[in-house]
Amino acid sequence: MLLKRRFPSDELWSMRYLNTRMELTEKEKQHCSNLEKGYEGEMKFDLLAEKLPEEKLVIHDLLLEVNNSYFQIDTLIISEGIIHLIEIKNFQGDWHLESDKLYAGNIRILYTN
């Protein structure tokens, strides 16, 4: 059951508006493109999440505050006995995990938690 739908972020709405009103710099155009691709990836994921059985609760784009600090969860899926926190990325190319290491093609991507 879907509890909260996803909408474009305020930043994406702003960039879309600015793009119609002025000439963006190359850096701003790239940022806008990245925001659009991210939103597109989230919407594709949402279509998949709609096919989950009804006994799961799905909350998209959840904004929470803890100790005056805000954080956003792309998708929260709650089912009996488990909660899944989903961070969605929309990268191009071949990506895979091998022994807890992330690779783009044959190149290892270094990341920290």
C-alpha positions in Angstrom: 0.0 0.0 0.0 1.4 3.4 -1.0 1.3 5.9 1.9 3.2 8.8 0.2 3.8 9.6 -3.4 6.9 11.2 -4.8 7.1 14.6 -6.4 9.9 16.6 -7.9 12.1 18.3 -5.3 11.9 22.0 -4.7 15.4 22.3 -6.1 14.3 20.5 -9.3 11.3 22.7 -9.7 13.5 25.8 -9.2 16.0 24.6 -11.8 13.2 23.8 -14.3 11.8 27.3 -13.8 15.1 29.1 -14.0 16.0 27.1 -17.2 12.9 28.7 -18.9 13.7 32.2 -17.7 17.4 32.5 -18.2 20.5 31.0 -19.8 22.0 28.6 -17.4 25.8 28.1 -17.1 27.2 24.8 -18.2 27.6 23.9 -14.5 24.0 24.7 -13.8 22.8 22.8 -16.9 24.8 19.7 -15.7 23.3 20.1 -12.2 19.8 20.4 -13.6 20.4 17.3 -15.8 21.6 15.3 -12.8 18.5 16.3 -10.8 16.3 15.2 -13.8 18.1 11.9 -14.1 17.9 11.3 -10.4 14.1 12.0 -10.4 13.7 9.8 -13.5 15.4 6.9 -11.7 13.3 7.4 -8.6 10.1 7.3 -10.7 11.3 4.1 -12.5 11.9 2.5 -9.0 8.4 3.6 -7.9 6.8 1.7 -10.8 8.6 -1.4 -9.6 7.5 -0.7 -6.0 3.9 -0.5 -7.1 4.0 -4.2 -7.9 4.9 -5.2 -4.3 2.3 -7.2 -2.4 -0.3 -5.2 -0.5 1.0 -6.3 2.9 3.9 -3.9 2.4 3.7 -0.2 3.2 5.6 2.1 0.8 6.6 5.7 1.7 8.5 7.8 -1.0 10.6 10.8 -0.4 10.4 10.9 3.4 11.9 13.9 5.1 12.8 13.5 8.8 14.3 15.7 11.5 16.5 14.5 14.4 18.2 16.9 16.7 17.5 19.9 14.4 19.1 18.1 11.5 17.1 17.0 8.5 17.6 13.9 6.3 15.7 12.4 3.4 15.0 8.8 2.6 14.2 8.1 -1.0 11.9 5.1 -0.2 10.9 3.4 3.0 9.3 -0.1 2.6 7.8 -1.6 5.8 6.7 -5.2 5.9 6.1 -7.7 8.7 9.3 -7.9 10.7 11.5 -5.7 8.5 12.0 -2.1 7.3 13.9 -1.4 4.1 15.6 2.0 3.6 16.2 2.5 -0.1 18.6 5.1 -1.5 18.0 5.3 -5.3 20.8 6.1 -7.8 20.4 6.4 -11.6 23.8 5.8 -13.0 24.6 4.7 -16.5 26.8 1.8 -17.4 27.6 -1.6 -15.9 27.8 -1.5 -12.1 28.2 -4.4 -9.7 29.1 -5.4 -6.2 31.8 -8.0 -5.6 32.9 -8.9 -2.0 31.3 -5.6 -0.7 33.2 -3.6 -3.3 31.5 -1.4 -5.9 32.7 -1.5 -9.5 31.8 0.5 -12.6 32.8 -1.8 -15.4 36.3 -3.0 -14.3 37.0 0.1 -12.2 36.6 -0.1 -8.4 34.7 2.8 -7.0 35.9 4.0 -3.6 33.3 5.1 -1.2 33.1 5.6 2.6 30.2 5.4 5.0 
